[in-house]
């Protein structure tokens, strides 16, 4: 069995505050590239099974490997991309449960 190693993402908000997330998934559609991120608490021992919240952001390429993550303003686009992530994440976690 492979050891799970999460993809950790550091995001600096408009006020300069750092937020740490786990990247759950990323998809590309004809409208752009998107990521689903789950916030990580300051104390990893406080993570519970109920912590299943995630946010969806659009990825804007920058110089080199630098990227900007921005909220999706269009409700229809957000609903469409969010639905894709919900289906994909449900399938991924369903597969993990079956392996145990």
Backbone as JSON Lines, residues from 0, in Angstrom:
{"i":0,"aa":"X","n":[0.84,-1.18,0.0],"ca":[0.0,0.0,0.0],"c":[0.88,1.25,0.0]}
{"i":1,"aa":"X","n":[0.59,2.18,-0.91],"ca":[1.36,3.41,-1.01],"c":[1.0,4.36,0.12]}
{"i":2,"aa":"X","n":[2.01,5.08,0.6],"ca":[1.77,6.08,1.63],"c":[1.2,7.33,0.97]}
{"i":3,"aa":"X","n":[0.15,7.88,1.55],"ca":[-0.48,9.07,1.01],"c":[0.35,10.3,1.36]}
{"i":4,"aa":"X","n":[0.69,11.1,0.34],"ca":[1.42,12.34,0.54],"c":[0.59,13.46,-0.09]}
{"i":5,"aa":"X","n":[0.0,14.32,0.74],"ca":[-0.87,15.37,0.21],"c":[-0.1,16.45,-0.53]}
{"i":6,"aa":"X","n":[-0.76,17.08,-1.5],"ca":[-0.22,18.25,-2.18],"c":[-0.62,19.47,-1.37]}
{"i":7,"aa":"X","n":[0.35,20.12,-0.75],"ca":[0.08,21.27,0.1],"c":[0.28,22.55,-0.7]}
{"i":8,"aa":"X","n":[-0.68,23.47,-0.58],"ca":[-0.66,24.72,-1.32],"c":[-0.73,25.87,-0.32]}
{"i":9,"aa":"X","n":[0.17,26.83,-0.48],"ca":[0.16,28.03,0.35],"c":[-0.44,29.16,-0.49]}
{"i":10,"aa":"X","n":[-1.45,29.82,0.06],"ca":[-2.12,30.91,-0.65],"c":[-2.01,32.17,0.2]}
{"i":11,"aa":"X","n":[-1.56,33.25,-0.43],"ca":[-1.48,34.55,0.23],"c":[-2.69,35.36,-0.22]}
{"i":12,"aa":"X","n":[-3.52,35.78,0.75],"ca":[-4.72,36.54,0.38],"c":[-4.38,38.01,0.13]}
{"i":13,"aa":"X","n":[-5.4,38.79,-0.2],"ca":[-5.22,40.21,-0.54],"c":[-4.65,41.03,0.62]}
{"i":14,"aa":"X","n":[-4.82,40.55,1.84],"ca":[-4.32,41.25,3.01],"c":[-2.93,40.77,3.43]}
{"i":15,"aa":"X","n":[-2.35,39.85,2.64],"ca":[-1.01,39.35,2.92],"c":[-0.97,38.2,3.9]}
{"i":16,"aa":"X","n":[-2.12,37.67,4.28],"ca":[-2.17,36.55,5.23],"c":[-2.05,35.23,4.48]}
{"i":17,"aa":"X","n":[-1.24,34.32,5.03],"ca":[-1.03,33.02,4.4],"c":[-2.08,32.02,4.88]}
{"i":18,"aa":"X","n":[-2.6,31.24,3.94],"ca":[-3.55,30.17,4.22],"c":[-2.99,28.89,3.61]}
{"i":19,"aa":"X","n":[-3.11,27.79,4.35],"ca":[-2.57,26.51,3.88],"c":[-3.73,25.59,3.51]}
{"i":20,"aa":"X","n":[-3.63,24.97,2.34],"ca":[-4.66,24.08,1.81],"c":[-4.02,22.79,1.32]}
{"i":21,"aa":"X","n":[-4.86,21.77,1.23],"ca":[-4.49,20.55,0.52],"c":[-5.18,20.6,-0.83]}
{"i":22,"aa":"X","n":[-4.43,20.4,-1.89],"ca":[-5.04,20.34,-3.22],"c":[-5.65,18.96,-3.39]}
{"i":23,"aa":"X","n":[-6.97,18.92,-3.52],"ca":[-7.69,17.66,-3.65],"c":[-7.72,17.17,-5.09]}
{"i":24,"aa":"X","n":[-7.87,18.1,-6.02],"ca":[-8.02,17.72,-7.43],"c":[-7.85,18.97,-8.28]}
{"i":25,"aa":"X","n":[-7.6,18.75,-9.55],"ca":[-7.58,19.86,-10.51],"c":[-8.17,19.36,-11.82]}
{"i":26,"aa":"X","n":[-8.86,20.25,-12.49],"ca":[-9.46,19.89,-13.77],"c":[-9.25,21.03,-14.75]}
{"i":27,"aa":"X","n":[-9.29,20.68,-16.02],"ca":[-9.24,21.69,-17.06],"c":[-10.48,21.51,-17.94]}
{"i":28,"aa":"X","n":[-11.18,22.61,-18.17],"ca":[-12.34,22.6,-19.05],"c":[-12.06,23.56,-20.19]}
{"i":29,"aa":"X","n":[-13.02,23.71,-21.08],"ca":[-12.84,24.67,-22.17],"c":[-12.82,26.11,-21.64]}
{"i":30,"aa":"X","n":[-13.23,26.32,-20.39],"ca":[-13.24,27.66,-19.79],"c":[-11.98,27.97,-18.99]}
{"i":31,"aa":"X","n":[-11.18,26.94,-18.67],"ca":[-9.96,27.19,-17.92],"c":[-9.55,26.05,-17.02]}
{"i":32,"aa":"X","n":[-8.54,26.32,-16.2],"ca":[-7.99,25.35,-15.24],"c":[-8.5,25.72,-13.86]}
{"i":33,"aa":"X","n":[-8.91,24.71,-13.08],"ca":[-9.49,24.92,-11.76],"c":[-8.89,23.95,-10.76]}
{"i":34,"aa":"X","n":[-8.86,24.37,-9.47],"ca":[-8.41,23.49,-8.4],"c":[-9.48,23.42,-7.31]}
{"i":35,"aa":"X","n":[-9.54,22.28,-6.64],"ca":[-10.37,22.1,-5.46],"c":[-9.41,22.01,-4.29]}
{"i":36,"aa":"X","n":[-9.56,22.92,-3.33],"ca":[-8.66,23.0,-2.18],"c":[-9.44,22.81,-0.89]}
{"i":37,"aa":"X","n":[-8.83,22.08,0.03],"ca":[-9.42,21.87,1.35],"c":[-8.54,22.59,2.37]}
{"i":38,"aa":"X","n":[-9.13,23.48,3.18],"ca":[-8.32,24.19,4.18],"c":[-7.75,23.24,5.22]}
{"i":39,"aa":"X","n":[-6.49,23.48,5.58],"ca":[-5.85,22.68,6.62],"c":[-5.78,23.51,7.89]}
{"i":40,"aa":"X","n":[-6.15,22.91,9.03],"ca":[-6.07,23.65,10.29],"c":[-4.62,23.85,10.7]}
{"i":41,"aa":"X","n":[-4.39,24.82,11.58],"ca":[-3.04,25.06,12.08],"c":[-2.48,23.84,12.79]}
{"i":42,"aa":"X","n":[-3.36,23.09,13.44],"ca":[-2.95,21.9,14.18],"c":[-3.51,20.67,13.47]}
{"i":43,"aa":"X","n":[-2.65,19.92,12.72],"ca":[-3.13,18.75,11.96],"c":[-3.85,17.7,12.8]}
{"i":44,"aa":"X","n":[-3.59,17.65,14.09],"ca":[-4.27,16.66,14.93],"c":[-5.75,16.99,15.11]}
{"i":45,"aa":"X","n":[-6.15,18.19,14.7],"ca":[-7.55,18.6,14.84],"c":[-8.39,18.3,13.6]}
{"i":46,"aa":"X","n":[-7.81,17.62,12.61],"ca":[-8.56,17.26,11.41],"c":[-9.51,16.12,11.76]}
{"i":47,"aa":"X","n":[-10.76,16.27,11.37],"ca":[-11.76,15.22,11.63],"c":[-12.38,14.79,10.32]}
{"i":48,"aa":"X","n":[-13.13,13.69,10.36],"ca":[-13.81,13.2,9.16],"c":[-14.86,14.19,8.68]}
{"i":49,"aa":"X","n":[-15.35,15.04,9.56],"ca":[-16.36,16.01,9.18],"c":[-15.77,17.18,8.38]}
{"i":50,"aa":"X","n":[-14.43,17.28,8.37],"ca":[-13.76,18.36,7.64],"c":[-13.71,18.02,6.16]}
{"i":51,"aa":"X","n":[-14.86,18.06,5.51],"ca":[-14.93,17.69,4.11],"c":[-15.24,18.9,3.22]}
{"i":52,"aa":"X","n":[-15.02,20.09,3.74],"ca":[-15.27,21.31,2.98],"c":[-14.14,21.53,1.98]}
{"i":53,"aa":"X","n":[-14.5,22.08,0.82],"ca":[-13.47,22.46,-0.13],"c":[-13.92,23.71,-0.88]}
{"i":54,"aa":"X","n":[-12.93,24.42,-1.42],"ca":[-13.23,25.6,-2.23],"c":[-12.73,25.35,-3.64]}
{"i":55,"aa":"X","n":[-13.36,26.0,-4.58],"ca":[-12.98,25.87,-5.98],"c":[-12.48,27.23,-6.46]}
{"i":56,"aa":"X","n":[-11.29,27.23,-7.06],"ca":[-10.7,28.46,-7.56],"c":[-10.2,28.25,-8.98]}
{"i":57,"aa":"X","n":[-10.17,29.34,-9.75],"ca":[-9.62,29.32,-11.11],"c":[-8.12,29.58,-11.01]}
{"i":58,"aa":"X","n":[-7.35,28.86,-11.83],"ca":[-5.9,29.01,-11.86],"c":[-5.53,29.93,-13.02]}
{"i":59,"aa":"X","n":[-4.81,31.0,-12.71],"ca":[-4.34,31.95,-13.72],"c":[-2.82,31.83,-13.78]}
{"i":60,"aa":"X","n":[-2.27,31.34,-14.91],"ca":[-0.81,31.18,-15.03],"c":[-0.11,32.54,-14.93]}
{"i":61,"aa":"X","n":[1.07,32.51,-14.3],"ca":[1.89,33.71,-14.19],"c":[3.25,33.44,-14.81]}
{"i":62,"aa":"X","n":[4.25,34.14,-14.32],"ca":[5.61,33.94,-14.8],"c":[6.22,32.69,-14.19]}
{"i":63,"aa":"X","n":[6.87,31.89,-15.0],"ca":[7.5,30.67,-14.5],"c":[6.47,29.73,-13.92]}
{"i":64,"aa":"X","n":[6.73,29.3,-12.68],"ca":[5.8,28.38,-12.02],"c":[4.79,29.11,-11.15]}
{"i":65,"aa":"X","n":[4.9,30.42,-11.06],"ca":[3.99,31.19,-10.23],"c":[2.59,31.24,-10.85]}
{"i":66,"aa":"X","n":[1.58,31.07,-10.02],"ca":[0.19,31.14,-10.48],"c":[-0.61,32.0,-9.52]}
{"i":67,"aa":"X","n":[-1.72,32.49,-10.02],"ca":[-2.67,33.22,-9.2],"c":[-3.94,32.4,-9.14]}
{"i":68,"aa":"X","n":[-4.52,32.3,-7.96],"ca":[-5.79,31.61,-7.79],"c":[-6.85,32.67,-7.52]}
{"i":69,"aa":"X","n":[-7.95,32.58,-8.27],"ca":[-9.0,33.58,-8.08],"c":[-10.36,32.92,-7.97]}
{"i":70,"aa":"X","n":[-11.25,33.56,-7.23],"ca":[-12.62,33.03,-7.11],"c":[-13.33,33.07,-8.47]}
{"i":71,"aa":"X","n":[-14.29,32.19,-8.63],"ca":[-15.1,32.16,-9.85],"c":[-16.31,33.05,-9.6]}
{"i":72,"aa":"X","n":[-16.41,34.14,-10.33],"ca":[-17.48,35.12,-10.12],"c":[-18.81,34.69,-10.75]}
{"i":73,"aa":"X","n":[-18.76,34.0,-11.88],"ca":[-19.96,33.61,-12.6],"c":[-20.62,32.41,-11.92]}
{"i":74,"aa":"X","n":[-21.87,32.56,-11.46],"ca":[-22.57,31.49,-10.73],"c":[-22.72,30.22,-11.57]}
{"i":75,"aa":"X","n":[-23.04,30.38,-12.83],"ca":[-23.24,29.21,-13.7],"c":[-21.93,28.44,-13.87]}
{"i":76,"aa":"X","n":[-20.85,29.17,-14.09],"ca":[-19.53,28.53,-14.24],"c":[-19.14,27.84,-12.93]}
{"i":77,"aa":"X","n":[-19.37,28.5,-11.8],"ca":[-19.04,27.93,-10.49],"c":[-19.83,26.64,-10.26]}
{"i":78,"aa":"X","n":[-21.13,26.67,-10.55],"ca":[-21.97,25.49,-10.36],"c":[-21.5,24.34,-11.25]}
{"i":79,"aa":"X","n":[-21.16,24.64,-12.49],"ca":[-20.71,23.61,-13.44],"c":[-19.41,22.96,-12.96]}
{"i":80,"aa":"X","n":[-18.43,23.78,-12.61],"ca":[-17.13,23.26,-12.18],"c":[-17.26,22.57,-10.82]}
{"i":81,"aa":"X","n":[-18.03,23.16,-9.91],"ca":[-18.24,22.56,-8.59],"c":[-18.87,21.18,-8.69]}
{"i":82,"aa":"X","n":[-19.83,21.04,-9.6],"ca":[-20.49,19.75,-9.8],"c":[-19.49,18.7,-10.3]}
{"i":83,"aa":"X","n":[-18.62,19.09,-11.22],"ca":[-17.61,18.16,-11.73],"c":[-16.71,17.7,-10.59]}
{"i":84,"aa":"X","n":[-16.26,18.64,-9.75],"ca":[-15.41,18.28,-8.62],"c":[-16.15,17.36,-7.64]}
{"i":85,"aa":"X","n":[-17.4,17.67,-7.34],"ca":[-18.17,16.82,-6.42],"c":[-18.22,15.39,-6.91]}
{"i":86,"aa":"X","n":[-18.49,15.2,-8.19],"ca":[-18.56,13.86,-8.76],"c":[-17.2,13.16,-8.69]}
{"i":87,"aa":"X","n":[-16.15,13.87,-9.08],"ca":[-14.81,13.28,-9.1],"c":[-14.33,12.93,-7.69]}
{"i":88,"aa":"X","n":[-14.55,13.85,-6.74],"ca":[-14.1,13.6,-5.37],"c":[-14.89,12.47,-4.72]}
{"i":89,"aa":"X","n":[-16.19,12.42,-4.98],"ca":[-17.01,11.33,-4.44],"c":[-16.49,9.99,-4.96]}
{"i":90,"aa":"X","n":[-16.15,9.95,-6.24],"ca":[-15.62,8.73,-6.85],"c":[-14.26,8.36,-6.27]}
{"i":91,"aa":"X","n":[-13.37,9.36,-6.1],"ca":[-12.03,9.09,-5.56],"c":[-12.12,8.55,-4.14]}
{"i":92,"aa":"X","n":[-12.94,9.18,-3.29],"ca":[-13.03,8.74,-1.91],"c":[-13.82,7.45,-1.79]}
{"i":93,"aa":"X","n":[-14.72,7.17,-2.69],"ca":[-15.44,5.91,-2.71],"c":[-14.47,4.77,-3.01]}
{"i":94,"aa":"X","n":[-13.55,5.01,-3.97],"ca":[-12.54,4.0,-4.32],"c":[-11.61,3.73,-3.14]}
{"i":95,"aa":"X","n":[-11.24,4.79,-2.38],"ca":[-10.37,4.62,-1.22],"c":[-11.04,3.77,-0.16]}
{"i":96,"aa":"X","n":[-12.33,3.98,0.08],"ca":[-13.06,3.22,1.08],"c":[-13.11,1.74,0.71]}
{"i":97,"aa":"X","n":[-13.24,1.43,-0.57],"ca":[-13.32,0.05,-1.03],"c":[-11.99,-0.67,-0.85]}
{"i":98,"aa":"X","n":[-10.86,0.07,-0.95],"ca":[-9.53,-0.53,-0.84],"c":[-9.22,-0.93,0.59]}
{"i":99,"aa":"X","n":[-9.81,-0.29,1.57],"ca":[-9.48,-0.55,2.97],"c":[-10.0,-1.85,3.47]}
